[in-house]
Amino acid sequence: MNHPLLNRRQFLSQSATALSSIALTDLLRAEGLLSDSKIRESAAGKIPIRPDIDPANPNAPRRGHFPARAKNVLMIFCSGACSHLDTFDYKPELIRRHGQPMPGGDKLITFQGEQGNLVKSPWEFRPRGQSGKMISDLVPHLGALADDMCFIHSLTGKTNTHGPGENFMSTGFTLDGFPSAGAWVTYALGSENATLPAYVAIPDPRGNPQSSVNCWGPGFLPAAFQGTDFNAANPVRNLARPSNISPKSDAATRDFLTKLNRHHLKRFPGDSELAARISSYELAARMQMSVPEVSDLSSEPAHVLKMYGADESGNKVKDLRAAYGRNCILARRLVEKGVRFVQLFNGAYQTGGEGVSNWDGHKVLKEQYSIHGPVLDQPTAALITDLKQRGLLKDTLVVWCTEFGRMPTFQKGASGRDHNPAGFTAWMVGAGVKPGYSYGATDDFGYKAVENVATVYDFHATILHLLGLDHERLSFYHNGIERRLTNVHGNVIHDVIV
């Protein structure tokens, strides 16, 4: 009876201390500041890292594996395979040998058949910025930002088909059913915003890319990490409150449903699927308020709309540019709100034949790109400029990419370039990357990567590294395999990092 632990004063004192420690631990957990018990080095070397996910709050913020340069990612994806030779990869030899056969290309057969002679770009290249980077007149507004851009001119892919190519750039695999890069990032890091999705995909106003939802799907990761797709013209489906239900009644119904769900969850405390399902419904309820607010662009000043070209109309190019410009403003607003991964698409797949809806310039490249270029150029440049002016590029990594490149020749019998995964360009701007820098190179004609050859695996590894994630350790156990975004490949391209 005289044991000090049974002393009433000491018992009450230690209980108070313990409760405050528990409160502190819960606050640290909520802020993602607790060390992950699974992040450790074994005697044998690196071991996989599978983050601890709270089923009741799967998008809670989590720490990376090491200090990050970037907090979030904005990926701009040009669907249809934008030609590097008509935008960012200047080839004087291609100009000099215009109309001649490509050396070593005799009877070369690519995706759609036999190739003709070398063809220079229909657009002039000019030096841009203080760096003097040569960029095409097809994208003059983006060219003006050359000193901010970090180019990778030596990317290579694994397929020359659009669907598998979009899969590969989005997921690291050519087949369907694998998690997108955005799903991996939100699985690892969660989100800083509890009222919006952690991952948003913004399809082109004209429709989805050819690989469609595979580009933002969760694959075998939990469904909570799937991208939520909506754009400035089309809100989230099935989200709006029915007009015959008042806001007060709607709120009261949600509160009552929350109490029922919590009571039900107490009966099944170990059921993670039930907890995740309840969490997804609660996020959907919060989104009823947050998504309409973030997607309502009526509060944007006139000068901002003008900068993005979002106030134009009157012809096809202006109408398309205005619609894409509004999507760019939406992307900026989502980044401002702390959405972890935003995927913005330019170009859509058009069934029933090749139209002018994406960058697939097989038959009439000049006619098609004369539409695509102006639609992409001004709004995308405005988006980067706007992010920079608002100080958001300090924490945001902007990535521009496409599924593969184009041939330096025209196809026989056509006036366009065929598919070419042997060498193409991507670029990055913002947190952690060198501004005004070019890495790697294709050959004299832009056909194959020959200097510092990089893969899409390397590209993904570098993006994850900038987010504070080790691509060799970020893992999910699936069907007996420790799966990764970069499969069993990939090296960080350290030369592009500040």
N, C-alpha and C positions, 0 to 999 in steps of 0.2 A: 504493500500500500504506500510505501515511501519512495517508490521508484520515480525518478524525476520526470519520466514521460507521462506519468499519470497525474502530475501536478496540474491543477486546473489552469493557473495563470500561464504556464509554459505551453500547455496544450492550445489555449486560445491564441497565444502569441504566434506559435509556429503554424497554426492553421491559417492565420491572416497572411503570414509570409508566403505560405504555399499557394494560397489563392491568388496573390498578386503575381507570383511566378507563373502560374497557369495562365493568367490573363496576358502577361507579357509574351509567353510562348504562342498563344493564339494570335496576338497581333503580329508577331514575326511571321507566323505561318501564313496569315492573310496577305502579308506584303511579299511573300515569296522569299523571305530572307533566312529561312532555316536551311542548313546544309542538308542535301539529299544523302541519306544513308547509303544509297547505292553508288554514289560517286566516290570511288576510291580506286587506288591502284593495287593490283594483286601482285604477288611475287612473280607471277609468270608474265606480267606486262599489263596492257590495257584490257579492261573488261567492258562489256556492253553497259550502256546507261539507259535504263528505262525509267523515266520520271515517275514519281509518285503522283497519281491522279486521284483527286477527291471526287468520287462519282457524283456527289451532290453539288459540286462546283468545278466541273472539268476545265473551265477556262480561267481559273484563278491564276494570277501571275506566278511564274516560277523562275528560279535563277537558272542561268546558263552554266556551262562547264568552266568558263573563265570569263574575265571582264570583256564586255562586248564593245565594239565600235558603233554598232547600229542597234536601235531598239525595234524598228519595224521596217518592212519592205514594201515598196510599191513597184510591182512588176508590170511593165507595158509590153504586151505580146502582140506582134504583128502577124496575124494569122494568114496563111497562104504562102509563106516563104518570101519575105522581102529581099530583093536583090541587093547584095552588098556592093556590086559593081556599079550601081546607079545611085548610090546614096553616100556611103562612107569609106569605101575602099578604092582609092585612086590608083590607076594603073596606066602610067604614060606609055608603056609598051603596047598595051591594048589599043591605045589611040593611034600609035605609029603603024601598027600592023592591021588596022581596020580593013576588013574585006579580004584578008589573006587566010589561008588554012592555018589552024593552030598546030605548031610543031609537035609531033608525036601523037596527034589526034586523028590520024587517018582512020576512017571508017569507025570512029568512036560512036558507040551506041549507049545512050543514057535512058532515062526513065520513059520518055515518049518517042524514042527512035533515034535515027541517025542525025548527026550534027552537021551544020554547014560551017561557014567561015566565021572568023572572029568579028565581033561587032562592038564598037565603042559605045559608050553611053550616049543617048540622045541629049543629055544635059551636061553642061560645062561644069568642071570642078574648079573651085577657087580657094585661095588661102583664106583661112578664117581665124580671127582673134590674134592675140600676140604669139600664139604657138605656131601660126601659119598652117594649121592642119587643113589639108585639101578635102573639101566636102562639096557635094553636088548642089547645083542650083535647084534640084528637085526639092530640097529641104533647107531653104536659106535661113529660116528662123532657128531651126536646130543648129545649123552651121554657126550662127552667131554665138552659140553657147559652147563652142569647141574647147575653150579654155577650162570649162568645168567638167568635161567628159573624160572618162577613162575607157579607152577602146581596147577590145580584144579582137584582133583581126585573124586569129588562127583557130577558131572553133571548128570542130569536126563532129559529125553525127553518125548514126548507125543505120539510117534508112533514108530512102528518097521518096517515100510515100507520105502524104500529108497527115493522115490520121495517126499512124505510128510515130511520125516526126513530132507532132504536137504532144503526143503521149510522152515521148522521150524527153523533150524539153521541159514538160510540166512535171513528170513523175520519175524520170531516170530509167524508165523501161518502155519498150515499144509496144508491149501488150497492154490490154485493158486490165483494170482491176488493181492497180497499184496506187498508193497514196500520192497525192500531189505535194509539191514542195511546200505550199502553204499549209497543208494538213500536217506535214512533219514539223513545221515551225511552231504552229499553235499547240501541237501535242507536246513539244518540248518546253515552250515558254508561256503558254496561256495568253492572256490579254490584259492590257491596262484598263480596259473599259468593260464594265459589268453590264451595261445596258445595250450594247451593240454586239453583233457577232464578232468573234476574234478574227475571222477570215471572211472577206467579201470578194466575190468575183463580179466584175462589171462587164457583161457582154456588150459587144458592138451593137449600136442601135438597129442594125440590119439583121441581127440574129446571132446564133452561137458559132464558135469555131467548129471545124469539121469533127474533131474528137469530142466536142460538146462537153458534157458534165465530167468526163474523165479528167479534163484539165484542172478541175477544182474538187474532185472527189476525194473521199477519205480512204478508198481502197479497203484494206483489212484493218486500218486503225479504227478506233471507236467512232461512231457516227457524229459525235459531238464536234469533231475536228474537220468536218466537211465545210467547204466554202458555201456561204449563202449568196446566191446570185440575184442581183437586181441592178437596174440602172436608172438614170435620171428620168426616163420615160415610162418605165415599167416597174412599179413598186414590188415589194415582197409579196408573193402570192398568199392569199388566204389570211392576211394579217389585219385588214381593216375591220373595225367594229361595225356590225350591221346597223343600218340607219334607223331601224325601229327600236334599238336599245340605247338608252341614254348613257352618257359617260358615268353618271353616279351609279346607275344600276350595274354597268359593266365592271366598275371598280369594286363594288360590293360583292359581285359574283366571284371575281378573282380572289378577293380576300377570303371568302368562304371556301373556295376550292383549295386555297393554300392550306387552310386549317385541316380540311379533310385529308389532303395529301400527306401532311406532316403526321397526322394521327395514324394514317395507314402505314407510313414508313416505319413508325415505331414498332409496329407488329412484325416487321420483317427487317430487322436492323442490319443484317448482312447481305441484303439483296442490292448489289451495286447497279444492276440493270434498272431496277425500279427507281433508285435514287437518280440515275442519269436521265431517265424518262421524265421524272418530275422536274429536274433541273432544266431540261430543254423546253418544257411547257412554260416554266417561269420566265426563261429568257424571252420566249415568244411574246409573253405578256408585257415585259419591259420594252420590247421592240415596238409595240403598238404606239408608244409615245416617242421613242428615240429615232426610229427610222423615218417617219414622216417629217420630223424636225430636220434631220440631217440631209434629206433628199429634197426638201423644199428650197429651191434656189431663188425664190422671189425676194429674199432679203439681200441678195448679192448686189452691190453697187453697179451702176451702168458701166463704169469704166472697167470693172473686172469682167463683165460679160463681153465687152468689146475686145479686151485683151485676149480672151479665149476664142473669139470669133463666134460666141454663143448667141449673139444678137442678130445674126445675119439670116437672110432668106432671099429667094428670088430665082435661084437656079439650082441644079443638082449638086454642084460642089458646095455652094453656100449652105444648102439645107443639110447635107451630110456633115459638113464641118461644124455647124451649129449643134447638131445632135451629139457628135463626138465631143465637142467642146463642153457641153453640159455634163457629160460623163466625166471629163477631166476635172471639172469643178467638184463634182461629187467625190471623186477620188481624193482631192485635196482636203475636203471636209472630213472624210473618214480618217485620213492620216492625222488631222488636227485632233480628232476625238480619241486617238490612241488605238485604233484598230491595228492589230499586229501585222496582218498581211493583206494587202489590197492588190488584186490582179485585174488589170485594165486591158481590155481587148480592142484592137483596131483591125477590122476586117472580119467577115463572117462567111461561113460556108453556104454556097448557093446550090441547092440540088437542081438537077435537071440540066446541067451544063455549066460551062465556065462563064460567069457574068463579069461584072465589075465590082463585086462585093468584097473581094479580098485581094491579096498581093500575088495571086497565082498567074503571073504574066507570061503564059505560054505563047499565045497566038499574036496578040497585038499589044506588046509591052508599053509602047509610048502612049497609046490611047488609054490604057487602063491606069498606068502610073500617073498620068496627067490628072486623074481624079484622086487616086490614093494619096499622092504626095501632098497636095494642098490640104486634104482632110486631116492627115496626120500632123503636118508640120507646125502650123501656128498654135493649135490647142496644146500640143505636147510641150512645145517650147514655153508657152505661157504657164503651164503646170509647173515646170521645173523652176522658172523664174519666180513664180508665186511662192513656192515652197522655200526658195532661197530667201526671198524678201521677208518672209514670216519667221525665219530662223529655224525652219523645220528640217532643213538638210543636215543639220548637225547630228540629228538622231535617226534620220531616214535614209535608207539606201534605195535609190531609184535604179531599176534594172530595165534595160530595153533589150528585147530578144525576138527571135523568130525561129521556125522549126529547122530550116536549113537555108543554104544560099542558092545561087543561080549560076548557070554556065556562062563563060565569056563568049560563047558562040550563040548563034540563033539556030533553032531547029530547022532542018530542011523542010521547005514548004511553008514556013511560018515566019512571023516577025516578032518572036519572043524567045525567052531564055528557058531552058529546061531545068529541072531540079538538080541540085548539086550539094550533097552533104560533105564533100571532101574539103571544103574551106568556106567559112562565112564569118560574119561580124556580129558582135554584141557590144553593148557599152553600159557603163554604170556611172552614176553621179551621186555625190553625197557622202554620207557617213563612212569614213574609213578608207576611201579609195583615192588614188592620186589624180588630181585634176590635170587636164591638158596632157595626158599620157597615152601612148599607144604601145600595146604589147602584141608580139607575134606578127606574122605576115603570111600572106599567100604568095604564090609564085608570080612571075611577071604579068601573067594574064588573069590572075585571080581565080585560077582553077583549083589548086590544091594548097592546103596549109603546109608551109615548108620551114617556118622559123617559129620556135617555141610552140610547137603544135599542142593544142589544148583540146580536151574532150568536154562534153556536157557534164560528165562526172566531176571534172576539175572545176567547172563553172559553179555547179551546185555546192561543192566542197568549200569554195571561196565565199559564197553567200552565207552558208551556215557559220563559217569561221568568223565573219564580220558580225554575226549575231551572238557570238560567244559560245558556239556549239562545235564540238569535235565530231566531224562527219563519220569518223571511224568507230565512234562509241555510241552515238545516238541510235537507238535500236528498238525494235519491237519484235517480240517472239511470235512467229506465225508458222504454223504447220511444220514445226521442228526446225525452223531456220531463224537465226537472228537477222531480221531484215533491216536494210538501211536505204536511205534515199540514193546513195551512191553505189549500191550493191556491194561488190567487193573491190571497187575501183576508186579512183579519184585522188588528186593531190591539190592542196590549196595553192593558188597562184599568188605567192607572196609578193611577187614583183609589182602587183597592181595595188598593194595595200600601203597606206601611208606609214 
